Amino acid sequence: MKKILAGVLCTAMAASLLGMSSFADETEAAGNGLAEDGKFVVGFDAEYPPYGYMDDNGDYTGFDLELAAAVCDLEGWELVARPIDWDSKDMELGSGNIDCIWNGFTMNGREDSYTFSVPYVDNSQVIVTAEDTGIASLDDLAGKIVGVQADSAALSLLEDGGDQADLGATFGELQQFGDYNTAFAELQAGSLDAVAIDIGVANYQIAGREGYVILDEYLNSEQYAVGFKLGNDALCGIINADLATLLENGTFDEIAAKYEDMGIPADMLCLAESLGVEAETEADA
């Protein structure tokens, strides 16, 4: 593994250095570098645990925000965690209010709209429902009221033109919510029959609630990555190099371990695979 990772790091660092060579010039152009000198402004949904949320102390935290903080430690930047309305994320990024979207952000199907980092989490869109609803399969959702977050990957799947549009057409209603905490509150109240949601967030939500299940049939499989303004290759290259470093020095796995029981099991992590790093064996050690 060490030899393979060394090659990965060299490649990543080379990309980073190429980006750094023009980084100072590019920061003058909106969206090509850090929006504010020395500050890394991350746009995130504050109601999206375990990737981004407010803890009991009133501080913003989560798997993605901890990764962003670790990157800032490497670069000597100040992390600015900026909560955004998810359906306004494109405006926030395009205007330069944020440097990136780092918050359980699905890259699949959006490759032409953003510059993405290497993927680091394998994700699936799933259906959550109460155990006593009699809903056991996707076919059972016909005529039901299903909730989804506005401008989310799940919504894109179920809307006209999406890969699961035929399924969505069978619903009695597809209701959109600003965040999944609100959607789950409606599910608990009985106003919704089910919620279409990312599996990591679903795991987190049902862990603290009894009587809810994830259907065995998934809507799709996809990957999470950090999203930058299209063409911002310089900043993306730096983040990719830093992610490789965090994997090599063990920080990525240390952060991930904290969230393993909060909805992000180890088998969802794909950074090593994305970077071409093989699992270490006794012979490699």
HELIX and SHEET records of a PDB file:
HELIX    1   1 LYS A    2  SER A   21  1                                  20    
HELIX    2   2 PHE A   23  GLU A   26  1                                   4    
HELIX    3   3 PHE A   63  GLU A   75  1                                  13    
HELIX    4   4 TRP A   86  SER A   88  5                                   3    
HELIX    5   5 LYS A   89  GLY A   94  1                                   6    
HELIX    6   6 GLU A  131  THR A  133  5                                   3    
HELIX    7   7 LEU A  138  LEU A  141  5                                   4    
HELIX    8   8 ALA A  153  LEU A  158  1                                   6    
HELIX    9   9 ALA A  165  GLY A  168  1                                   4    
HELIX   10  10 TYR A  180  ALA A  189  1                                  10    
HELIX   11  11 ILE A  199  ALA A  207  1                                   9    
HELIX   12  12 ASP A  233  GLU A  248  1                                  16    
HELIX   13  13 THR A  251  LYS A  258  1                                   8    
HELIX   14  14 GLU A  260  MET A  262  5                                   3    
HELIX   15  15 ALA A  266  MET A  268  5                                   3    
HELIX   16  16 LEU A  271  SER A  274  1                                   4    
SHEET    1   A 3 GLU A  78  PRO A  83  0                                        
SHEET    2   A 3 LYS A  39  PHE A  44  1                                        
SHEET    3   A 3 CYS A 100  ILE A 101  1                                        
SHEET    1   B 3 GLU A  47  TYR A  48  0                                        
SHEET    2   B 3 GLY A  52  MET A  54 -1                                        
SHEET    3   B 3 TYR A  60  THR A  61 -1                                        
SHEET    1   C 2 TYR A 114  PHE A 116  0                                        
SHEET    2   C 2 GLY A 227  LYS A 229 -1                                        
SHEET    1   D 5 GLU A 173  PHE A 177  0                                        
SHEET    2   D 5 ILE A 145  GLN A 149  1                                        
SHEET    3   D 5 ALA A 194  ASP A 198  1                                        
SHEET    4   D 5 VAL A 121  ALA A 130 -1                                        
SHEET    5   D 5 TYR A 212  ILE A 214 -1                                        
SHEET    1   E 5 GLU A 173  PHE A 177  0                                        
SHEET    2   E 5 ILE A 145  GLN A 149  1                                        
SHEET    3   E 5 ALA A 194  ASP A 198  1                                        
SHEET    4   E 5 VAL A 121  ALA A 130 -1                                        
SHEET    5   E 5 ASN A 220  TYR A 224 -1                                        
END                                                                             
